[in-house]
Amino acid sequence: MYLVESRGGAIACMLLALFFLGTWPAILTLLERRGRLPQHTYLDYSITNLLAAVLIALTFGQIGHSKPGMPNFITQLSQDNWPCVLFAMAGGIVLSLGNLSTQYAWAFVGLSVTEVITASITVVIGTTLNYFLDNRINKAEILFPGVGCFLIAVCLGSAVHSSNAADNKAKLDFSNSYNNGKGNVEAPLVKETFPKKNETKDVEDGDYYLEKTEFGTADFLIELENKRAIKVFGKSILIGLGITLFAGVCFSLFSPAFNLATNDQWHTMKEGVPHLVVYTAFFYFSISCFIIAIILNITFLYHPVLNLPRSSLTAYLKDWNGRYWAFLAGLLCGFGNGLQFMGGQAAGYAAADAVQALPLVSTFWGILVFGEYRRSSRKTYLLLGSMLFMFIVAVAVLMASAGHRNTY
């Protein structure tokens, strides 16, 4: 069995996990914006998310021979370790609920702000719990200033959202395609033109140039609303914020539950029974995550929420539009969680919560792929830059607090 035992290896795991966990939400957001039902997407995502856990367990969990008190993955499956297995499965349940919730919150609140709010709740609650569960192996004088940096970044993120929302409202107020109850103002559409492929130019052909709505314009916002699966115009932002807060609480609990599963701080295991190794715990964690996701999303196919259209298992199986992207998102999330837990087992789960700076990555994808904050005000850009800078500081400080576990 392969274990990460060095501080450098743990930090490498956390950095890679940060990239993976910040990228898969962007993929699911892309599919929702293209009109794919979130129930279909999450079912596909759940399959490969479980597959990633199985691959990690059968490779890293089986490399080499067992060590005293540290059996390999398959050996440990037959041991009497159910108290800790239940902790691992509880962690999987709350993670699944959190991930499922954020899929709807992204549409209402936006990718960047959703990730900032959920990350902040995770850091404030989850990191504090992990610090005490880990017997304070992390350096408190460094760890908690890092938590403070996250809170500052959260405040900046909220300001970014508020400023950007005001920018969008101003764009829509002056659009000839939007009615806010005060009447419409004529305004020219902002388009970019480009020639059709595989055609020779004919100056008499006025259709030679195609039109594409630019990112950040009012017409882009309206076009997006018409395409996307979850309709958000006219709905209260409190719906999205409520879903986001619920997701944040779920995310704050899954890492401490996994910590209890692998280290048994509450001494629930029988004497002489080895603790769950990280790979076995991750396997059970992912099994429960998968079961909850399948049950809820099949239910949502026939009884959808938020006025989504009704679907069916047959319709889901026939829907290949974006399926491979959903499969990729599941693999990224699965490997990201596995790497986070591998790094946390070596350096402490409180330090591993540095991956909650994933809004740094998600914001990058939001700007690059979705055109978030395009054509926004100078105030929005200033706040956005400040938020990203503070997240970079937060990641560095939390990683600097990493200790070393002496259990093994």
N, C-alpha and C positions, 0 to 999 in steps of 0.2 A: 504494500500500500504506500502510495506517495503522499507525503505530508509537507506542507510549506513550513519550514522551521526557522528561516531567517527573516529579519526585519525587512531587508531589501526585497525578498521574494513576496512578502505580504503586501508591501507597497505596490509592487508590480501587479499583483492580483487586483488590488483595489483600483488602480488606474485603468486597467483593462475593463473591469466591471463597470467603472464610471462611464466609459464610452458605450459599452453594450446597453446598459440600463438607461442611458440618455437617448439612444437611437431608436429602440423599438417603439416607444410611444409616438415618434414622428411617423413611423410607417403606418401604424393603425390610424393616426389622424389623417394621413394622406388617403387611405381607403375610404374613410367616412366622408371626406370632402368630395370624393369621386362618386359617392352615392351608394356604396356597398353597405348593406345592413350590418350594424355592429354585432348582432347575434351571430351572423354567418362568420364574420371576421374572428370573433373571439373563440368560436368552436375550432376553427383551423389553428389559431394561435395556441390553444390549449394542448392540442395533439403534439406539436413539436416542442412545446415547453416541457412536457413530460418526457419526451424522447431525449432531450438534452440531459435531464437528470439521470436517466438510465445509462446513457453513454458515459457520463462522468463516473458513475458508480462502478461500471464494468471495466473501466480503464484505470483511472487514478485509484479507485478503490480496490483494485486487484493486482496492481503492480507490485512485484516482489513478494516476500514472505510476511506472514503475520509477526507482530512483535508482542512481547509480554504486555497484557492489558490493552492491546490494540489489534484486535482481530481484523482480517480483511472483510470486505463487504458481504460476500456470500456466506462466510462463516458466521457472521453476526446475525444474519436473518433468522437463524434457528435458536438464538439465545433468548432468555427470559428478561427482556428489557422493555416491556410494554409501558411502564410509567413514562419513560423518556420518549418512547415512540408517540405517545399521545400528546406530549408537548410539541413534538415536531409536526404532528398532523394539525394541531391547533394553530401553529404558525402558518401552515399552508392554507388553512381555511381563511384566516384574516387577510393574508396576502391576496388570495383569489378575490375576496370581496372588495378589497381596495383597488386592485387592477381593473375589475369589472366596473366599478364606480367611476374611475377616472376616464374610462372610455367615453362615458356620457358627459363628464365634466369638461373635457377638452372642447366639445362643441359649444358649450355655453360660456365658459370662462376664458378659453384659449389655452393652447399647449403650454406656453411659457409660464403664465400665471398659475395654472393648475399645478404644474410641477413645483413651482416655488412654494406655494402654500402647503402642499402635502409634504415636501421635503422639510420645511421648517417645523411642522408638527412632529415629524419623525425624529428630527434632531433633538428638539426640546424634551420630548417624552422618552423616546426610545433610547437615545444616547445616555440620558441620565440613568435610566433603568439598567442599561448594560454596564455602566461604570460601576455601579454597586454590585451587580451580579458577578462581574469579573474581579471582585475583591480589590478594586481600585488599582489595577495594574497599569492603567494609563496615568499620565502625568496631569493631575487636576489643574495645576497652574497654567498648563497649555491647553488642555481639553476644553475647559469651560469658557475661556476667551474665544475659542473656536466656535462654540455654540453661540456666543454673543455676536460673532461675525455673521453667522447664519441669520440671526434675528434682524440685524441691520440690513442684510441683503433682502430679507422678506419685506421689510418696510419699504425699501427701494422698489422691490418688485410690485408691491401694491400701488405705489405711486406711478410706476410705469403703466400699469393696467389702467389706472384712472385717467392718466394723461392721454393714452392711446385711445381709450373709449371716447374721450372728448373730441379727439381729432376725427375719429370715425363719424361721430354724430355731426360734426361740422361739414364733413364731406357729403353725408346723406342729406343734410338740410338744403344743400345747394345743388342737389341732383335732380334732374327732370324725370327720374325714374322712381323717386321715393316720395311718399306723402306722409309727413309727420303731423298732419292735422292743421297745419298753418298755410297750406297751399304749396304749390310747386314753383320752383324757380328754374327757368330755362338755363341749361348749361351745356356746352359742347362735350361730347363723349371724348374721353382720352384714350386713344387707341395707338397701337404700334402696328405697322404694316410690314409684311414680308412676302416675297414672291412664292408662288406655288412651285413645288418641286416637279421636275420632269416636264416642264412646259416652256415653250419659247415665248418670248415677250411679243405681244401684239398691242400696239398703242391704241388700237380701236377697241380692245377688250378691256372694259372697265373692271372686270372681275379678276384681272390678273393678280392683283394684290389681295391677300387675305387680311382680315382684321383680328387683332387679339387684344383683349382688354388688359391694360397695364395693372400690375400689382399696386395696391394701395389706393385705387380710385373708388369712388362711390359705385360705379358700374361693376367693378370687380367684386365688391362686397355683395351686391345684389345678385350677380351671376353665381357667386359661391353659394348663396342661400338657396338658389333654385336647383343647384346640382346636388347639394349635400343630403345625406340620409336623415340627419337630425335637424329639424327646422328650429331656428332659435329666434327669429325676428318676432317681436311682440310678446316674448316670454320674459318673466322676471329673472333678473340676474341672481336673485336669492336662491332660485332652484339650483343653479350651477354651483353657487358658493356652498349651499348645504350639502350637496353631493361631494364636493371637494373636501369639506371639513370631515365628513364621515370617512372618506378614503384616507385622509391623513391620520386619523386615529387608528385605523386598521393597519396602516404601514408602520406606525410607531410600535405596534405590539408584536409583529412577526419576528423581528430580529431577537428581542429578549426571549421569546418562546423557543426559538432555535438555540439560543445560548443555554437555556435550561435543559434542552434535550441533549446537548453534547457534553455538558459539564456537570449536570446533576447537582447544582448548588443546594437544592432542597433535600438531598439525600433520599430520593424516592426509590432508588434501585436496591435490590438485595445485595448484601455484602458479598464481595467476590465477583460480582457480575461486572464486566468491563463497561465503561461508559460508551454511549453510541459514538462511533467515529463520524466525522463530518459527512462522509459520503452516504452512510446508512441513514443518518438523520435527514439528509437532503432528499434521499429517495422517498422516504415516508412523507416528508414535507410536500413533495411534488405530487404524490399520489392523491393526497387530500385536496390539494389545490385543483387538480384535474377533475376530481369527482364533483366538487362544488360547482366548478365552471360548467361542466356538462349538464348537471341538473338545472341550474339557473337559466342557462342559455336555451336549452330545449324548451323550458317553460316560457321564456320570453319569445320564442318563435310563435307560439300559439296565443300567448297573452302578453303582447308587447307593451312597453312603458313609453311615456313621453310622446304619445300619439304616433309612434312608428307604425308602418304597415305590418299587417299580420303575415307570417310566413309559415313554412312547414319543413319537415325533414327532407321531403322530396325536393323542394325548392332549394334548400341548402346544398344538397348533394349535387344539384345541377349547376350551382353558381360557382363557376371557375374564374370569374372576373376578379382578379387580385388575390386569388388563393395562394399563389406562391409567395407573394409579399407577406401575407399573414403567417405562412409557415416560417419565413425568415425571421419575423418579429418574435415568434415563439422560441426559436433557437437562440436568438440574441438575449432574450429575457432569461431563459433557462441557464445559459452559460454565464450570464452576468450575475445571477443570484448565486450560482455555484462558486464563482470566483470570489464573490464578496464573503461567503461563508468560509472558504479556504483561507483567505487573508485574515478574517476575524478570529479564526481558531488559533492562528499564530501570534497575532499582534493585539488581540483584544477586540471585541465586537463594537466597543464604543468608537475606537479609531476607524474600524471598517465602515462606520456610518458616514465617513467622508464621501462615500459614493452618493449620499443624498445631495451632493452638489450637482447631480445630474441635470438640473435646470440649465446649467451652463452649456451642456451639450444640446439639450432640447431647444434652447433659445437659438443656438447656432443653426440647427436644422429648420427651425421655424422661420428664421430670416432668409436662409438660403433657398429652401424648397417652397415655403408657403407665402413668402413675401410679407411676413408680419413686420409692422413698423415702417413699411415703405411709404414714402410721401407723408411722413409724420412731422410733427413740429420739432423745433430745435430743443424744446424742453424735454420731449419724449426721448430724443436721442441722448441727451445728457444724462437723464435718469437711467436709461438702458445701459450706457457705458459704466455708470457708477455701480449698478447692480452686478454686472458681469465681473468687474474688478473685485467687488467684495466677496463674490463667490469663489474667485481664485484664491483670495486670502484665506477664506474659510477652509477650503480643501487643504491648503498647505499647513495651516495650524492644526487641524484635526489629525493629519498624517504625522505631524511632528510629535503628537502626543502618544504615538504608538509605544506600547510596552512589549514585554515578552512573556508568554505564558510558560510557567514551569511545570505544568501538569505532567507533560510527557517527558 
